Amino acid sequence: MRSNRWSARSEDQPCLWEDHVPRASRGPRRGPDHAPAERTVVVSGPEFASRGWAPGTVLHHEAATRARRGDLVVVRDGEELLVGFWGLEIGRPALFTDAGSTWLGESARVMGVVTSVEAPLAF
């Protein structure tokens, strides 16, 4: 017969098996009624005029840490927030727009991949 002495252990008894260690609460689970935080970037210049996106166009993005070549991404490089198509130029990570390419520094981090585009508000 197996011993049940650890099955009814109190809080002050040591735990001998890793899978019996009390785990920290993960907090409330997100359900369908909890929408993710709104992530948007507004186009400020003619960087995407070839696509028909005028200044004021709103780009909605989804959080991501990696991008594939050709993805439209939002990148934080130091204090600067940049938007462009992810790619490589002469072996270095770069963002491409109608204005040209921008090489990214080592501190650059992908913040998200653009999922939808909203027309600018007319005043």
Secondary structure, DSSP 8 states (H G I E B T S, - for coil): ----TTTT--TTS---SGGGS------S---TTS-----EEE--SSTTGGGT--TT-EEEEEE-S---TT-EEEEEETTEEEEEEEEEETTEEEEEETTEEEE--TT-EEEEEEEEEE-----
